[in-house]
Each structure stands twice: as structure tokens, then as C-alpha cells.
Amino acid sequence: MYRIQAKLKNSLGRAGTIETPHGIIETPAFIPVATKATVKSLLPESVRDAVMAQAVLANTYHLYLQPGEEIVKKAGGLGKFMNWPGPTFTDSGGFQAFSLGAAWGKGIGKLSSIKMPTDSQAFVADTFPPRAINHSAPLRLVPGSVGSVACLSEQDYENIPYAKVDDNGVTFKSIIDGSTHCFTPEKSIEIQHALRADIIFAFDECTSPFASYEYQKIAMARTHEWAKRCLKHHRNDNTQALFGIVQGGRHEDLRRESARIIGAMEFDGFGIGGSFDKSDIGAAIKWVCQELPENKPRYLLGIGEPEDLILGIENGIDSFDCVAPTRIARNGSAYSSEGRLNLTNAKFTSDFSSLDTKCSCYVCANYTRAYIANLFRAKEMLGATLLSIHNLFFIVNLVKKARQAIIKGEWPAFAKAMAGKE
């Protein structure tokens, strides 16, 4: 499935290929996020032809809620459903345990540059409200339960943001209609089997960058147990590759331990999940990749700013995904060789140059900064579409250039140029 073509000297970086039923992915690769079976504001043909992406990643949680995994299955799987001919990935839904639980209403993400609290009890109390579950009342089986294993009932769910984690899985409320559901490792695999992506991920618990060491250790152990359950439930399916996920936050001992444990399991590849500090993301990735088997692909989940991509590639990552390119595009921002541009600024209203003179994308070849700035001022949807094409091309092409630099033995010069040291 995975073949190494070239390796960097004195580091863990490599270039290779991942073979899937719907084509070969040349790595390192950036994978655009198609959350609900669509890359926001773009036709699949644009993602293929204008962005020149190799694969897309969809969100298991969102597709489960709408339209439902059985609809996607009846359509012939994710690729057929969204008219995407190439390789596809689905995440496990585990990230929603974080975004709808610990992170809900706090404005925090997977990366932080703020010092973490040292009081573990303060974090745990804030994450899980101090209200005892009523164990005397019978737990009601809800959609998502597997076999005779019960998830939290709606009564137990009161006063919890949108998701609650326990050893069995994640109980959550739908962001669409407020109904209560439960994801277990087995349920996540069943949904992903129905979605029929080429590469799927084991169910995990993604933690906050502010989580204490004690809680990171608990979540890591839980993720390891869930990984075993995912593998057991997946073994009857031979058409999809299953990647395990490494956790452990920003703690070296936990990251290395998790990588060794997950790396010893019979996964087809590995995702690196959880949270990081902006200042040491490169080190954290290195710890993990030093422990993982060299002959299997490594995927960094949800991280994709340009500087993070270079650090990731140098330290052994093969593929990435992130919503940032399209998210900032919808807010009027563009990546460029000059740094990030905010097209809503007044100075761009009469700037008739391209977004980036060093970029060869369709947008830079045909549209000016002034025109795109006008689209945002006029609240026209085309502005988000054009910037999304450009931003995704910029990131996809950056990673392709990194791949070529590895293959040609030109990485030092490339990395130096990317750091702005020339």
C-alpha cells in the first residue's frame, strides 16, 4: 500500500506513494476537507482540475447526521455520491468529542500558543460538569449503541455542552435537531464501512491543548482501547484501509508511548491526532514518527498552516488535512508568497495585480485583487469560491514542491526559502 521513493538525510522526511482502490496518492500530500461530501463553495471538478488535489476527506459525524450513512451507501459510497473519482478518506467522528465537548463555547482549537494550566482538576471540572450520573436509573439505549452496551441517556446528558465522553464512547446531541446519539468505536467503523471511503480512521478521543497531563493520559489509554475495538470490528472488511490514531498531547513520554502501542497494532497506517502547542509541534511530530513503523503512511489530522506543513514533512508526515484554506477564504483572506492577504482591506479596492505573482493557479491567472475585493464588499458568493480555489491550490502546490525537493535532493534550499532566510 505504501512505498517510500526518497528520504531526507538526517531527518525523518520522505516522499512516497499510497495505493488505494481509486488511485495512487503521491506523498507528501495535502488533502482538502469535504466535510459534508463537499469542499465548501467548490465543484468537485474544480477541486480536481483547478486545485489539482489528489484526494478528499469527509466527516463521519456530519454525514451520519445528514443525509445518513445508508443514503451514501445506496449512492455507491462517498466518491460516487459527491462525484469525486479519486481516493477518499473519512475521519472517525472522534474529533467531535472535543469540538462539541471540551472545546464547546471556549473558542479553542487543536493548536495553542498559550501556556496550559497546571491544575488538572480545574480542567476536568470545566470539561465535565460536576454532576453525578444517576446510576440508579436504567440507561436507555439510543441510536448508535452497539449490542447490549448502553450509552448515556438524555436524562444523564443534561448540563453537558453537546458531547460527553466515557469509556464506552461519545454521547452527543445533534447540531441539527438536538436529538441524542452515541458513537462507540464499533458504530464509527460501521458508519465508515457504509460510507466506503478508501481510507478510514479508528475512533479516538481528541483532547484540548489545555488538558492536563493526567487527563491526557486517561484519554490516551481510552484511545488505545478503542483502537483494539475498531480493529476487531473492521476485520471482516478487506476493501478499506484502517489507520490507527496516536494521542498524548504535547507530552513526550505519552506521545512516544502511544506511538509504540498504536504502532504495534495491525493498522494499515497511522494518524497523529490530538492537540499541540504552536511552539513545539515539530518536536511532538518527531517524537511520534521516531516510534511509528517506517513502512506505513503517517497522517497529521487537522493541521495545515504553511509553516506547520514544512515542519510536519521534515519530521516524517506523509499527508495532512485542514479546513483553514477554505475557512479563511470565506472570510476574505488569501495565502500568498508575501504572507496572508486580507482582501476586505481598503487598499485592495484599486489593486489590479493578481493575488500572487508567484502563483500559477487559475484565479491568479484570470482575476485581480480589486475584483475579488469588490466581490466581498458586494457580498457575492463568487469571492469565497475564487479565494478557496487559490488557497487550496497554494497549499496543495506547496506540499507538491516539498515532495519534489525531497526527491531531487534539494530540501535544505527549499526549507531555507520557505523560512524566508534567503
C-alpha positions in Angstrom: 0.0 0.0 0.0 2.8 2.5 0.9 6.1 2.8 -0.9 9.0 5.1 0.0 10.7 6.7 -3.0 13.2 9.0 -1.3 14.2 10.0 2.2 15.8 13.1 3.7 19.3 12.8 5.2 19.5 13.5 8.9 15.7 13.7 9.4 12.5 11.7 9.1 11.1 13.3 6.0 10.3 11.1 3.0 8.5 11.0 -0.3 6.4 8.1 -1.3 3.1 6.7 -2.7 -0.1 5.4 -1.1 -2.0 2.9 -3.3 -5.8 3.0 -2.9 -8.7 1.4 -4.9 -9.3 4.8 -6.6 -5.8 5.8 -7.4 -2.3 6.5 -6.1 -1.6 9.4 -3.7 1.8 10.9 -4.1 3.1 11.9 -0.8 3.7 14.2 1.0 0.1 15.3 0.1 -2.4 17.9 1.3 -6.0 16.5 1.4 -8.8 19.1 1.1 -11.6 18.7 3.6 -15.0 17.8 2.1 -16.8 17.9 5.5 -20.4 17.1 4.2 -19.3 15.4 1.0 -18.4 18.8 -0.5 -15.4 21.1 -0.3 -17.3 24.3 0.6 -18.2 26.6 -2.3 -16.4 24.4 -4.9 -17.4 21.9 -7.5 -15.6 18.6 -7.3 -14.4 19.2 -10.8 -12.7 22.4 -9.5 -11.1 20.6 -6.7 -9.7 18.1 -9.2 -8.8 20.4 -12.1 -8.2 23.9 -10.6 -6.9 22.9 -7.2 -5.3 19.7 -8.6 -5.9 17.8 -5.3 -5.4 14.1 -5.2 -7.9 13.1 -2.6 -10.6 14.5 -0.2 -11.6 13.8 3.4 -15.2 13.8 4.6 -16.6 13.9 8.1 -18.2 10.8 9.5 -20.2 12.7 12.2 -21.8 15.1 9.8 -22.6 12.5 7.1 -24.1 10.3 9.8 -26.4 13.1 10.8 -27.2 14.3 7.3 -28.1 12.6 4.9 -27.3 9.4 6.9 -24.7 6.8 6.0 -27.3 4.5 4.4 -28.1 7.1 1.8 -24.4 7.4 0.9 -24.1 3.7 0.8 -27.1 3.4 -1.6 -25.4 6.0 -3.8 -22.4 3.8 -4.2 -20.2 5.3 -1.5 -18.7 8.7 -0.8 -16.9 9.1 -4.1 -20.0 8.3 -6.2 -22.3 10.3 -4.0 -20.2 13.5 -4.4 -18.9 12.8 -8.0 -15.3 12.6 -6.8 -13.4 10.0 -8.9 -10.2 9.9 -6.8 -9.2 8.5 -3.4 -11.3 9.3 -0.4 -10.8 9.5 3.4 -13.2 9.7 6.3 -12.3 10.7 9.8 -13.8 8.7 12.7 -16.0 11.3 14.4 -13.7 11.3 17.4 -12.8 15.0 16.9 -16.4 15.9 17.6 -15.8 14.6 21.2 -13.5 17.6 21.5 -15.2 20.2 19.4 -18.7 19.6 20.8 -17.5 18.8 24.3 -14.3 20.2 25.9 -14.0 23.0 23.2 -17.7 23.9 23.1 -18.1 27.7 23.6 -14.5 28.2 24.5 -13.0 29.3 21.2 -10.1 26.8 21.3 -8.8 24.6 18.6 -6.1 21.9 18.2 -3.3 24.4 18.3 -2.5 26.8 21.1 0.3 29.3 21.9 -1.0 29.9 25.4 0.6 28.3 28.5 -1.5 25.4 29.6 -2.9 25.3 33.2 -1.2 23.0 35.7 -4.3 22.4 37.8 -5.7 19.2 36.4 -8.8 19.4 38.5 -9.7 22.8 37.1 -9.6 21.5 33.6 -11.5 18.3 34.3 -14.2 20.1 36.3 -14.6 22.6 33.4 -14.7 19.9 30.8 -17.1 17.6 32.7 -19.6 19.5 34.8 -19.6 18.2 38.4 -22.9 16.5 38.2 -23.1 12.8 39.1 -24.8 10.5 36.6 -27.8 8.8 38.1 -26.7 5.2 38.1 -29.9 4.1 39.8 -32.0 4.9 36.8 -31.7 2.5 33.8 -29.6 3.7 30.9 -31.7 3.9 27.8 -30.2 2.5 24.6 -30.1 5.3 22.0 -29.2 5.3 18.2 -25.6 4.4 17.9 -25.5 1.8 20.7 -23.9 -1.5 19.8 -25.2 -4.8 21.1 -26.2 -4.6 24.7 -23.8 -1.8 25.5 -25.7 1.3 26.7 -24.8 4.9 26.1 -25.8 7.9 28.3 -29.5 8.6 28.2 -30.9 12.1 27.6 -31.5 12.5 31.4 -27.9 11.8 32.1 -26.9 14.2 29.3 -28.4 17.4 31.0 -26.0 20.3 31.6 -23.3 18.9 29.3 -22.5 21.1 26.2 -23.0 18.9 23.1 -20.8 15.8 23.8 -19.9 13.6 26.7 -17.1 11.1 26.7 -16.9 7.9 28.7 -15.1 4.6 28.3 -17.8 3.2 26.0 -17.9 6.1 23.5 -19.2 9.6 23.0 -22.8 10.6 23.6 -23.7 13.8 21.8 -26.6 16.0 20.7 -27.2 16.6 17.1 -26.4 20.1 16.0 -29.3 19.8 13.5 -32.2 18.9 15.7 -30.9 18.3 19.2 -31.6 14.6 19.2 -29.3 12.4 21.3 -26.9 9.9 19.7 -24.0 7.7 20.7 -20.8 6.9 18.8 -18.9 3.8 20.0 -15.7 2.5 18.3 -17.9 -0.2 16.6 -20.5 2.3 15.5 -17.9 4.6 14.0 -16.4 1.7 12.0 -19.9 0.6 10.8 -20.7 4.1 9.6 -17.4 4.4 7.8 -17.9 1.0 6.2 -21.2 2.3 4.8 -19.6 5.5 3.6 -17.0 3.3 1.7 -14.0 5.7 1.8 -10.7 4.2 0.7 -9.0 5.1 4.0 -10.8 5.3 7.3 -9.7 6.1 10.8 -10.1 4.4 14.2 -12.3 6.1 16.8 -10.3 8.2 19.2 -10.6 10.9 21.8 -9.1 14.2 20.8 -8.2 16.4 23.7 -7.8 20.1 24.3 -4.4 21.7 24.1 -5.1 22.9 27.7 -5.8 19.4 29.1 -3.7 18.4 32.0 -1.1 15.6 31.9 -3.4 13.4 34.0 -6.3 13.8 31.6 -4.2 13.3 28.5 -3.1 10.0 30.0 -6.7 8.9 30.6 -7.7 9.9 27.1 -4.7 8.2 25.6 -5.5 4.9 27.3 -9.1 5.2 26.2 -8.0 5.8 22.6 -5.8 2.6 22.8 -8.7 0.5 24.0 -11.0 2.0 21.3 -8.3 1.2 18.7 -8.4 -2.5 19.6 -12.2 -2.5 19.3 -12.1 -0.8 15.9 -9.6 -3.3 14.6 -11.7 -6.2 15.8 -14.9 -4.8 14.2 -13.1 -4.0 10.9 -11.6 -7.3 10.2 -14.5 -8.6 8.1 -13.9 -5.7 5.7 -11.0 -6.1 3.3 -11.6 -3.2 0.9 -10.8 -0.2 3.1 -7.5 0.6 4.8 -7.9 1.4 8.5 -5.5 3.9 10.2 -4.9 4.0 14.0 -4.6 7.3 15.8 -1.8 8.4 18.2 -2.7 10.7 21.1 -0.8 12.0 24.1 -1.0 15.8 23.7 2.3 17.7 23.9 3.9 15.3 26.4 6.9 13.4 25.0 6.5 10.3 27.2 2.8 10.0 26.4 3.3 10.6 22.7 6.1 8.0 22.4 4.1 5.5 24.5 1.0 6.0 22.3 3.0 5.7 19.1 4.6 2.5 20.3 1.3 0.9 21.3 -0.7 2.0 18.3 2.3 1.3 16.0 2.4 -2.3 17.2 -1.3 -2.9 16.2 -2.3 -4.2 12.8 -3.2 -0.9 11.2 -2.6 0.0 7.6 -1.3 3.4 8.5 -1.4 5.9 11.3 -2.9 9.3 12.1 -1.5 11.7 14.6 -4.3 13.3 16.4 -5.0 15.5 19.5 -3.7 18.9 20.4 -0.4 20.7 20.1 1.3 23.8 21.2 2.3 26.1 18.3 5.9 26.4 19.6 6.7 22.7 19.7 4.5 21.0 17.1 7.6 19.9 15.2 9.1 18.2 18.2 5.8 16.4 19.0 5.6 15.1 15.5 9.2 13.9 15.6 8.6 12.0 18.8 5.7 10.1 17.2 7.4 9.4 13.9 10.5 8.1 15.5 8.4 5.4 17.2 6.0 4.5 14.3 6.9 1.8 11.8 8.7 3.3 8.8 6.9 1.2 6.2 3.4 2.6 6.8 2.0 6.0 6.0 1.5 8.8 8.6 -1.3 11.3 8.5 -1.4 14.6 10.6 -5.0 15.3 11.3 -6.4 18.8 11.1 -3.1 20.7 10.9 -2.4 22.7 7.7 -0.9 26.2 8.0 2.1 26.6 5.6 4.8 26.6 8.4 3.2 23.6 10.1 3.3 21.6 6.8 7.0 22.2 6.4 7.7 21.1 10.0 5.5 18.1 9.5 7.1 17.0 6.3 10.6 17.3 7.7 9.7 15.2 10.7 8.1 12.4 8.8 4.5 13.2 7.9 3.1 11.9 4.6 -0.3 13.6 4.4 -2.3 16.4 6.0 -5.8 17.9 6.1 -7.1 21.2 7.4 -10.2 23.4 7.0 -8.1 26.6 7.2 -7.6 27.2 3.5 -11.3 27.4 2.7 -12.3 28.9 6.1 -10.1 31.9 5.8 -11.1 32.2 2.1 -14.8 32.6 3.1 -13.6 35.4 5.4 -11.8 37.2 2.6 -8.2 36.1 3.3 -5.7 34.6 0.9 -2.3 32.9 1.3 0.5 34.4 -0.8 4.2 34.4 -1.1 4.1 37.8 0.7 2.2 36.4 3.6 -1.6 36.4 4.3 -3.7 39.0 2.5 -7.0 40.4 3.8 -9.0 41.3 0.6 -11.5 43.2 2.7 -8.9 45.9 3.4 -9.4 49.2 1.6 -6.0 49.1 -0.1 -7.1 46.3 -2.4 -10.1 48.1 -3.9 -7.9 49.5 -6.7 -5.1 46.9 -6.8 -5.2 45.4 -10.3 -2.4 42.9 -9.7 -3.0 39.2 -9.2 -3.3 37.7 -5.8 0.2 36.3 -6.0 2.6 36.9 -8.9 4.4 33.7 -8.0 1.2 31.6 -8.1 0.2 29.7 -11.3 -3.4 28.9 -10.2 -6.5 29.6 -12.3 -7.5 32.5 -10.1 -4.2 34.3 -10.2 -4.1 33.9 -14.0 -7.5 35.4 -14.5 -8.6 37.7 -11.7 -7.3 40.7 -9.9 -7.2 41.7 -6.2 -9.5 44.6 -6.9 -12.1 42.3 -8.5 -12.1 39.8 -5.6 -12.1 42.7 -3.1 -15.2 44.0 -4.8 -16.9 40.6 -4.6 -16.5 40.6 -0.9 -17.7 44.1 -0.5 -20.7 43.3 -2.7 -21.3 40.1 -0.6 -21.1 37.9 -3.8 -20.5 34.2 -3.3 -18.0 34.1 -6.1 -15.4 35.8 -3.9 -15.3 32.8 -1.5 -15.2 30.4 -4.4 -12.2 32.2 -6.0 -10.2 32.5 -2.8 -11.0 28.9 -1.9 -9.6 27.7 -5.2 -6.5 29.9 -4.8 -5.8 28.9 -1.1 -6.2 25.2 -1.7 -4.0 25.3 -4.8 -1.4 27.3 -2.8 -1.3 24.7 0.0 -1.6 21.7 -2.3 1.2 23.1 -4.6 3.4 23.9 -1.6 3.3 20.3 -0.5 4.0 19.1 -4.0 7.0 21.4 -4.2 8.2 19.9 -0.9 7.8 16.4 -2.4 9.9 17.3 -5.4 12.6 18.9 -3.2 12.9 15.6 -1.3 13.1 13.5 -4.5 15.6 15.9 -6.1 17.8 16.2 -3.0 17.0 19.9 -2.8 15.3 20.0 0.6 17.8 22.3 2.5 17.5 25.0 -0.1 13.7 24.6 -0.2 13.3 24.6 3.6 15.5 27.7 3.8 13.4 29.5 1.2 10.2 28.7 3.0 11.6 30.0 6.2 12.4 33.3 4.5 16.1 33.1 5.2 17.3 33.6 1.6 
